[in-house]
Amino acid sequence: MLKKLDEIKSKAILELGSVGGLNSLEDWRVRYLGRKGELTNVLRGLASLSLDERKVIGASANEVKALLEAHLEQKRAALKEHELSMSIELGRIDVTLPGHPLPCGRLHPTTQIVREICAAFVAMGFQVVEGPEVEWDYYNFEALNIPPYHPARDMWATLWIDYETETGERPMLLRTHTSPMQIRVMERTRPPVRVVVPGKVYRYEATDATHESMFYQIEGLAVDENITLADLKGTLYEFARRLFGQERKVRFRCDYFPFVEPGVELAIDCFLCGGRGCRVCNETGWIEIMGAGMVHPNVLKRVGYDPSIYTGFAFGLGVERIIMLKYGIDDIRLFYGNDLRFLRQF
Ligand code: DAH
């Protein structure tokens, strides 16, 4: 039987040499390794042998089987390669066709606009800085002229951090705006100050077409000698022109923010309805994009700036609203819904 195995092995390898295509390779496989193939027959015959013979012949048969299988795979790979080169030669594969496109990532629309806005201010001499999203009550409120229990705190629906001091106070929160960075920047620099601060802010709020519980703001601050409200207006007009083009209408109105005096609100005419009133602009025709004002003397004093020497202006804008204006998006929830059909458009 060992001799028979040897014969099968030599014959199979010899025949394999003259196999010239994948079809005849399959015939070869069936003939030797198939269910009724020659080698399989030998393995079947083992049952009638004694235990000792079975051991020796079984091992040898399995060896031959593994060898033939290895030869089979080798031959198959060689034939495939050959077929491929033949089809290139015959022109059946058009190698001039473009390849499969590689998926390519891109920046989130918010990131793109944050960069664009910052670039507009950088061109006007501002520096870009960032600050913490988990903030102390002191920076988010108190130093901004909003003492504890002052009703102005109601302007920001706050998410408090579960952290208590020994005296039972809860002084840590998720910043509700980027304004705390005004204080942090002034604390560590002397005038002149010109910074913009992009970043995430958080509000404890129900979401709808124009509200999200997490969104982006960009804060701005300029403090120096002789800064006036005219500087504020000129800077923000210039910004609006750079971002929205000459034709966009801009509106300044008085507004209240505890850390500025006087305070203003800047609005742009609604892109969607052209000013007639719709869901996005809350039927007013205008979309408020930022608050601004002259830095309150109390705020300057708090950081050790002398308000009789230094004045300044500050502003804070909602980034998503600006993107909505620019591209005509009517629902802020699309930004962080992670729907690729939306994101791929930018
Ligand atoms: N921090 C304000 C808010 O989130 C926006 C704001 C208003 C920022 C007036 C300012 C400012 O710097 O001067 O509602």
Boltz pocket constraint, residues with backbone or C-beta under 6 A from the ligand:
constraints:
  - pocket:
      binder: B
      contacts: [[A, 176], [A, 177], [A, 178], [A, 179], [A, 219], [A, 220], [A, 257], [A, 259], [A, 260], [A, 263], [A, 264], [A, 290], [A, 291], [A, 292], [A, 293], [A, 294], [A, 314], [A, 315], [A, 316], [A, 317]]
      max_distance: 6.0
